[in-house]
């Protein structure tokens, strides 16, 4: 008789946040930095980015213990002018590098109207949306792009994996409505979803991956036998290429054959590249007036007629916002397999677990 799958246990955000901070600190991350990373990882889970929040903690700790991440970095500006900068992360955790990059971008945008800040010698920084949303706190629009931390995409028509999921996120504030937040990989699915499916013993939908003969690949445990598919066919391939050139090559960060697969290599610095653009709305328009117009666009789209089979029209980020509100009340769901891995990690680090 097969067992009925159990529902994931729900944990308050402060519980997961505290656990992440304790685990990182026990692994050698300074307490202040551990708190910053824990806050950002928890925000990812609250918004429903389950493949990029606490799900990644075991992998992060593994890389830290193997020497693949610098826990006491000197994050600094390698180059700057009034409207741009390059942040050298000194192989720090990506969340810390992007927090610094966002602060620099907002400071410069407040003076110049627009600022572009790239990174190099960074690491995996979780879900793209949380970084694009940082400028919202200062009535700015945020645009974030990153080079993925493993190549799972070949150029269109090829078989050699030279590209990654290279995501894009854009956050636009509204007045009374939630912000419009686009967060998308240049592939049909982010590789984190493949890893989650493997951990949960689930199959992937047809259309996420194909094997090297072009046939659908649905077993996540065979992911190394194939590759992810780009969104929109050759158009997604083109986006991944351009994003990599802008977030990687332009910053002196890894791209193409230089990308280190952090799923398979725990020790080699990844030299991850990202960039964040902050756009100060007041440099272009009256802030309240602009946000009121965004409200109008949101409401018009939401109220538009639907096709058969659709209950309503959603805006980008709307469902993540609803999850954020719900999970802040009900808690963050953690499946049994992941919970077991986190409890094992707690034992190895000598800290109290989630349970």
Secondary structure, DSSP 8 states (H G I E B T S, - for coil): --------EEE-HHHHHHHHHHHHHHTT--HHHHHHHHHHHHHHHHTT-TTTSGGGHHHHHHHHHHTSS-SS---EEEEEETTEEEEE-TT--HHHHHHHHHHHHHHHHHHHSEEEEEEEEE---S-HHHHHTGGGGGTEEEEEEE--SS--EE-TT--SEEE----EEEEE--SSS--EEEEE-SBSS-HHHHHHHHHHT-B--TTSEEETTS-EE-BGGGGGGEEE-BTTTHHHHHHHHHHHHHHTGGGT---GGG---TTT-SSS---EEEEEEEEEGGGTS-HHHHHHHHHHHHHHHHTS---TT-S----TTHHHHHHHHHHHHH-EEE-HHHHHHHHHHHHHHT-----
